Each structure stands twice: as structure tokens, then as C-alpha cells.
Amino acid sequence: MLETSARLLRLLSLLQAHREWSGPDLADRLGVTARTVRRDVDRLRELGYPVHSAPGTAGGYRLGPGAQLPPLLLDDEEAVAVAVGLRTAAAGGVEGIEETSVRALAKLEQVLPDRLRRRVGALNAFTVPMVSPQRGPAVDAAVLTELAAACRDGERLRFAYRDHGGDSTRRTVEPHRLVCAQRRWYLVAWDTDREDWRTFRADRITPTPPHGPRFAPRRSPAEDLAAYVSRGVSTTAYAERATVLLHVPLDVAAQKVSPAVGTLEAVDAGSCLLRTGAHTLDVMVVHIVLLGFDFEVREPPGLADRIREVRDRLSRALPPSAEQ
């Protein structure tokens, strides 16, 4: 009896971890026959778990949504990770999810065994969150869920998009992935009207269902989507772009240059390249100077000219020195 119960728990864990399993794969994982798998699946159904099956060579088993959320089976590391993630979510970033995260965390901590509760408690007690003054705009959790579902299901997405100036346009896209950077969420998608890849701020998206039809997934625009989005939002989206050599190590520059501000590339142990963008050269000059690092302008030439103009203007603003 104990062996059967343990096997049922293992079967449920496998069904929760994978979207669909074939009967032979489950039998191999559990070390039993396909007949035993079918019998165990029937037992799970009797207990109220909605296990769906499809016949044939392409068929298999999957755990479907039910009227009630079934118990989740988490190992020690998964339980700690979920608890830490919920506490992080409770700090904000997604609109309306803070209170829900706190409630879910309270329920989870109630059922954690003592050994795990102590680990989570230590993380909570000895970790101090630092709230950034440049916190990104909150995103509606329902919008994020809708975007993620469209990415998962390969379904065309229709939405109204508000640009930087507040103007709204209607878009139809083939959603690819969601990327989160510096508390901002971005949707990477193929714009069907413009026939090109585009990156959209999730907080500026207002879905306009119905969505569809389904589409065949395209090849990703980049292997590293995080770097792709970083380049798009910090450089290519602006009228003026620059490459600057910073005379500081990469890790030092990264403390002041976020992915939303620019991309960094190490040159040697003591310097790195910054690629960034701005609406005007004047804004770019101020931004680079306020980083507080020695630097050299690589491109464009106009940036060096503008820096000289600013230097001369600042010199004229200073009172004459005593030596003069």
C-alpha cells in the first residue's frame, strides 16, 4: 500500500512537471508496466485529479485544469525557491499582485516543514531589499498573463500600443517571448504589418481580443533575447547613438549602467565599451559625464564636437582664477 501511494505521488509529480507524457515514458520513469500506469491514472482520477489521455501513437497523458487546484508536489529546493519568489513579487513590479503574493506566501509557509521554514525565515530576516528610486511602471498582471498565454499557444495577438509620446496605434503581432529587465516587462514579437521584429513595453499594451489565428513559430531574432532587448531599448530606439570607451573595469561600469541605459562590452581588465543612445546629443553628453568615469568618444564625431562646446561654455562660466 505504501509503495502504491508513493508511486501515485511520483506519477502526480511527473504529470505536473511536464505538459504531456506518453504511456511508455511514464512506465519507464516509474519502473512499472504500461498497464500499471493506466491503473494508477485511474486512481488519480478517482481522487479528483483531471488526468486527460489521448489514444494512438501520438497520444499521451497530461494533467488538465480542474474545478479546484490540486495539491502541488514540491521538493525542498523548489519550495524554498517558490517562497523566495513570492516574497520578491510582494515587493511590487506587477500591478495588483503584491497582496495576492503575500496571501500565497502565508499559505505556503503554513505547510512548510520546520527545516524549510527556518531556511526561508533566515532569508527573510537577514535580507534587506533595496527599493530603486527609478522603479519601472507597474504592469497589470492580467495583461502579462494574456501575453504569456499567447506566446505559449502560438496565437496572434491584437492590442493597442501607446508610444512614448502618448499616441496609440493598433498592432497585430506574432508574440515570441516576454523579457523582464530592471522591473520593466517587454514583449518581443513579429509585427505582421511591418514585417519585422519589434519590442513593446508591456505597460503600454492594451489587449483587444479576439486573438488568433495560430501561427507557426518563427526563428528567434537572437540567441540572447535579453541582450537583444537591451540593445533595442537603450540604443537603436533613439535618434542619436554613441560608442564610448570607459576607463573602468566592466564590473565597475555595470554598477551605474543598467541594461535599459546601454550595453557594455569588456575591452581589457581596466576598460570597456559603452553603447548607448539618446534623443539628442546634449542629453547624451550629460548622461555620459554624470557616470563619473574617464572616457574617450569612439563615435559619432559630432558627440566629441558637442563635448568641446560644453567644455568651453563651462570654462566661460567659471570666475577668473586668482593667478589670472
N, C-alpha and C positions, 0 to 999 in steps of 0.2 A: 504493500500500500504506500509506504514512504517512498519507494523507488518510483512508483507511478506518479505520485504527487510532484516529486522533484522533476520528473520528465515533463509533466504538464507545464510547470513553471518555466523550464528551459525552452519548451516549444513556444510558449507565450512570449518569452523574451526575444526569440528569433523572429517571430512574426512582427513584433514591434520595431525591430531594428532594420527590417528590410521590407521594401514595398511589396514584393511578390516572391514566393518560393515555389519551386517545383516539388512534387512529392518525393522523388528520389533524392533531391538535395537535402530535404528535411530528414529523411530517413538516414542519410549518410551522416549528417551532423549529430543526430541523436543516437546513432548506433543501433537502430531498430529496423524492422521491416516496413515497407510501404503500407501494409495492412495495419500495423500498429499506429502509424501516423494517422491514417484515416480514423481509427478508433479514438485516438487522443483528440483529434479535431472535433469529433462528435461530442466528446466530453466537455471541451471548451464551449461549444455552442450551448450545451445544456446549462452551463454556468452563466450564460448570458453574453458571451463574447461573440461579436458578429464576424465570424471567420467565413469569408467568401471563397468559393472554389470554382474553377472553370475546367471542363473536361478537355481531353485531347492532348496532343504533344506540346502545344503552345500554352496549355493551361497551367494552373498552379493555385496556391493558397495565398490569401492576403487578408490582413486584419482591417475590416472596414469600419467606418464611423457608426456609432450606435446611439441609442437614446440617452445613455449615460456613459461618462468617461470611465473606461475600465482602469483598474489599478496599473500603475506603471512599475516595471521591474528595473531598478537601477542598481548597478554595483557601487562600491564605496566611492570611487573616483567620480563617477557620473553624478552621484547625489551631491557631493561637495561642489562640483562644477555648476550644477543647477542652482544650488543655494547662493553661490557667489554671483552667478549671472543675474539672479533675481534681485539681489541687493544692489548690483550695479544699475539694473534697469529702474529700480526705485528712485535712483538719483536723477532721473529725467532723461530727456533726449527724444523720447517718443511720447507725443501728446496723449494724455489720458491713461497711460499705462502705469504711472507711479503707484497709485492706490491699489490697482489690481496686483502689481508685483509684490507689494507689502502683504496683501492677503494670502497670496500663494506661498510666499516665503514663510509666513506664520504657520500655515498648514503643513508645509514640508518639515519645518523644524520640530513640530509636534511628534512626528513619526520617525525622526532620525534616531538611530541608536546612540547611546551615550558617547561612544568612541568618535562618531562622526559629528555629533553636536559640539563636542569640545573643539574639534578642528575648525568647524565653521565659526564657533564663538571666538576662537583666538584670532581668526582673520578679521572678524568684525571689530573686536576690541582693540586691536593693535594696528589697524589700518585707518588712516585719515584721508578721506577723499579731498582732492583739491579742485574746487569749482573754478573753471576758467571764466574770466570776465568776458571772453569772446564766444560764449556758448552759442552754438548754432540754433537756428529756429526749430521749434518742436514740430514733429511730423505726426499727423493723425495715424494712429495705429491701424485703423480700418483701411486707410489708403495703402499703407505698407503691406498689409495682408493681401489686399486685392492685387497689388503689383507683383508680389511674390507668387501668388497663385497663377497669374497669367504667365510668368516666366516658367513655372513648373509645368503647366499644362500646354505650353506652346500655342498660346491663343493670342490673336491680335488684340491690341489694346487701344481704346479710343479715350482721349482726355483733352481737356482744355489746359493750356500751359501759359502761365503768367511769366513774362520775361523780366529782366532787371528793371526796365522802365515801367512795369505795371501793365503793359499791353498783353492781351490774351489772344492766343491762336489755337485752332483746333488741330490736333495731331492724331495720326493713326500710325502705330508702330508695331514692330515685332519685338517684344521685350526679351532681353537676354539675361541680364543679371542686375541685382541690387548691390551697390557698393557703399559702405559706410566709412566716412573719413572725418575726423575732428567734429563728431556729433552732427555731421550733415550726411544725409542719405541721397544717393544718386541712382538713377535708373539708366543703364546702358541699353540702348535699343536701336534697331534698324528702322529709320524713318522711311516709310513706304512712299511718301510723296517726294521727298528729297533724294531718295535712293542712295542713302549714305548712313553711316553710323552717327548717332547723336547721344549726348549725355544730358540728362534732365535732372534738375533739382526736385526731389520728391515732395518737398514742402510747397512747391509751386504747381503741383499736378492736382487737377480735379477730374477724377474718372467720370466718363459719360457713357455708361452702358447703353445698349448691349455690346459685348465684346465678341470677337471671333471674326472670321473662322480660324481654324487651326492652321498652322504653317509648319513647314519643315525647317528645323533649326539651321541657322547659318553658322559658318565658321566664326569663332570669336575674333573680334578685331585686334586682340593682343593676347599673348600668353599671360602676361601680368596685368590683369584688369585694374588693379589698384593703381599701378604706375600710369596706366593709360588714362584713367580718370584724373589723376593728379596733374598730368600734363595738360589735359583739356581745361580744367577749371583754373589752373594757375598761370598758364602761358598762352595757349592757342586761342583762348576765348577773347583775348584782348587785342586792341589795335596796335599797341606798342609791345615789342618783345625784346628781351635782352639776355645776353650771356655774360656773366661776371665771374672773375676768378677771386675767390675769397681766400685770404691768407690765414686760414684757421683749419684745423682738422675737421673732417666730415662730422664726427660726433658732436663737436662743439657747435658747428653751424646748425645742425639739426635741432638743437635746443631752442633756436629762435626762428627757424624756417619750417613751418608746417607744410604738409602735402598740399593744402589749399592755397599756399602762398607761392610755392615754387618747388622745383625738383633739384636735388643735389647729386653730384657725382664726384667721387674721390679722384684726385689727381695724384697726390702722394700723401705721405704721412702728415704733412703740415698744410695742405691746401685742398680746395675742392671747387668745382664749378657750380654756380647757381644759374639756373634758367628760370626766368620769371616774366611776368607781363603786367601791364597797367594800361589804364585808359589814356594816359598822357605821359610824356617823358618827365614832366615836372613831378608827378606823383611817384614815378619810378625812382627819381633821384632821392626824394625824401625817404622812401621806403628803404633803399639800399644803404643810405648814410646812417639811418637810425638803427640799423642792425648792429652798428658799433664795431665792425671789423674793417681792417685794411683790405683794400680790394683793387683790382685792375679791370677796366672795361675791355671786354673782348669784342662785343658787338651790341648794338649798331654804333657806327661812328657818331651819329647825332647825339647819343647819350653822353659821350665824352665832351662834346661841344657844350651841351647843356650844363654839365657839371662845372666847366670852366666859367660859364656865365654866372652860375650861382656862387662860385668861389669869389669872383670879382665883386659881385653885389654884396656878399657878406664882408669882404675886406673894406669896402667903402662905408659899411655900416658901423665899423669899429671906430672908437675915438683914436686920435693920434697917440702914439706911444710916447713915453717920456723922452726916449732917445731922439725922437724927431723934433 
